[in-house]
Amino acid sequence: MEQFKTLDDLREYAKGLKKFYARPYIQGQHPTLYPNKEGTIVFGVRKADYLFSSCGQWVLPASNMGLSFSAHWQHLKGIYKMIQQRNGGKPVDVGWVFDETNLPSGLEFKVDPQDKKMRHYLLTVTETMHVSKLAEKLEWIADHMAKITDAAKVLK
């Protein structure tokens, strides 16, 4: 195990690692699921993130929709600051996984087609699945994420 004396040491080390996917979230909330809200969230999955069937019970494959993740330090800092400004001063944690993480079947990280710099990725659905199954898979991913608690110290 290596010990780092400064954040710059950590940044340099991170440059040599494979791709990472990070997601800021308000401390105390779930890193991949949302609190249920009638009409917009089903089983913790936000309807705006995925392509739902007309009945609202199935999630359909779409390479341009998915849960948002950052794959670059600068992108992560920007998203972090946006969440921090909108949450009324509550601490923001960051959950992350490395590229080599074995994702559950039917899920894949894809670069956001609208991001020319390839810093923003979407956790997409590659096969039709019931929304409850997607929620289980997002829960599994959350269980395998490392966490930076109150990331303000790291991302400033």
matplotlib code that plots the C-alpha trace (Angstrom):
import matplotlib.pyplot as plt

x = [0.0, 1.3, 0.9, 0.5, 1.9, -0.2, -3.2, -0.9, 0.8, -2.6, -3.5, -0.3, -0.9, -4.5, -3.2, -1.5, -4.7, -7.2, -10.4, -12.5, -16.2, -17.2, -20.5, -21.0, -24.1, -25.4, -24.1, -26.7, -28.4, -27.9, -25.1, -27.1, -30.8, -33.2, -35.9, -39.2, -41.3, -44.5, -44.4, -40.7, -39.0, -39.8, -38.0, -35.3, -34.7, -35.2, -37.4, -35.3, -32.2, -33.4, -35.7, -38.9, -41.6, -45.0, -46.3, -43.4, -42.4, -39.6, -36.3, -35.3, -31.7, -30.5, -26.9, -27.6, -29.4, -28.2, -27.0, -24.4, -20.8, -17.6, -14.5, -12.1, -11.0, -12.0, -15.5, -16.0, -15.0, -17.6, -20.4, -19.4, -19.6, -23.0, -24.4, -22.8, -24.4, -27.8, -28.0, -27.9, -24.5, -24.8, -21.6, -21.2, -19.6, -18.2, -18.6, -16.4, -15.4, -12.6, -13.1, -12.2, -15.1, -17.3, -20.7, -23.8, -25.1, -27.2, -25.2, -22.4, -20.5, -20.7, -19.3, -22.1, -22.6, -23.0, -19.6, -16.8, -14.1, -15.1, -15.2, -18.9, -20.1, -23.5, -24.2, -26.5, -28.9, -28.0, -30.9, -34.6, -35.2, -37.8, -37.2, -37.0, -34.1, -32.3, -32.7, -31.1, -28.2, -27.7, -27.8, -25.1, -22.9, -23.4, -22.2, -19.0, -18.2, -15.4, -16.4, -14.7, -16.5, -17.1, -15.1, -14.6, -11.2, -10.1, -11.8, -10.9]
y = [0.0, 3.4, 6.6, 10.0, 13.2, 15.6, 15.7, 16.3, 13.0, 11.3, 13.0, 11.9, 8.3, 8.4, 9.4, 6.0, 4.1, 2.8, 4.7, 5.5, 6.4, 8.7, 10.1, 12.8, 12.6, 14.3, 12.7, 10.3, 9.7, 6.6, 6.8, 5.2, 5.3, 8.2, 8.5, 7.3, 10.2, 9.4, 9.9, 10.6, 7.8, 4.0, 1.6, 4.4, 4.7, 8.2, 8.1, 10.9, 8.8, 5.8, 4.9, 3.4, 1.4, 3.0, 1.0, 2.3, -1.1, -1.9, -0.2, -0.4, -0.3, 3.1, 4.1, 7.8, 7.5, 6.3, 7.2, 10.0, 9.4, 11.5, 9.9, 12.8, 14.8, 18.2, 17.0, 15.5, 18.8, 20.7, 18.3, 18.3, 22.1, 22.1, 19.6, 21.4, 24.7, 23.1, 21.2, 23.9, 23.3, 19.6, 17.6, 15.8, 12.4, 10.8, 7.2, 5.6, 2.4, 1.5, 0.5, -3.1, -3.5, -6.4, -4.8, -6.8, -8.2, -5.8, -2.7, -0.9, 2.4, 4.5, 7.9, 10.5, 11.2, 14.9, 15.2, 15.8, 15.7, 12.2, 13.1, 12.3, 8.7, 7.1, 3.8, 2.4, -0.5, -2.9, -5.3, -4.9, -5.5, -4.8, -1.6, -3.6, -5.7, -2.5, -1.1, -4.4, -4.0, -0.3, -1.4, -3.9, -1.3, 1.0, -1.8, -2.1, 1.7, 3.2, 6.3, 9.7, 11.2, 14.9, 15.3, 19.1, 18.5, 16.5, 18.4, 22.0]
z = [0.0, -0.9, 1.2, -0.4, 1.1, -1.0, -3.2, -6.2, -5.4, -5.5, -8.8, -10.4, -9.2, -10.5, -14.0, -14.3, -13.4, -15.8, -16.4, -13.4, -13.2, -10.4, -9.2, -6.6, -4.3, -1.2, 2.0, 3.4, 0.0, -2.2, -4.8, -7.6, -6.6, -5.9, -3.2, -4.7, -6.1, -7.8, -11.6, -11.9, -10.0, -10.1, -7.7, -7.2, -10.9, -12.4, -15.5, -17.0, -16.9, -18.9, -21.8, -20.3, -22.1, -22.5, -19.5, -17.3, -16.0, -18.4, -19.2, -22.9, -24.3, -25.3, -25.8, -25.3, -21.9, -18.5, -15.1, -15.2, -14.2, -14.6, -16.1, -15.7, -12.7, -14.2, -15.1, -11.7, -10.1, -12.1, -11.3, -7.7, -7.5, -9.1, -6.6, -3.7, -4.7, -5.1, -1.9, 0.7, 2.1, 3.0, 2.5, -0.9, -1.1, -4.3, -5.2, -7.8, -9.6, -11.9, -15.5, -14.8, -12.4, -13.6, -14.2, -14.0, -17.3, -19.3, -18.2, -19.8, -19.5, -22.7, -23.5, -23.5, -27.3, -26.5, -24.8, -27.3, -24.6, -23.6, -19.9, -19.2, -19.3, -19.0, -17.3, -20.0, -20.3, -23.2, -22.9, -22.0, -18.3, -15.6, -13.7, -10.5, -12.0, -13.0, -9.5, -8.1, -10.5, -9.5, -5.9, -6.6, -8.3, -5.3, -3.0, -5.0, -5.2, -3.2, -1.4, -0.7, 2.2, 2.1, -1.1, -0.7, 0.7, -2.3, -5.2, -4.4]

ax = plt.figure().add_subplot(projection="3d")
ax.plot(x, y, z, "-o")
ax.set_aspect("equal")
plt.show()
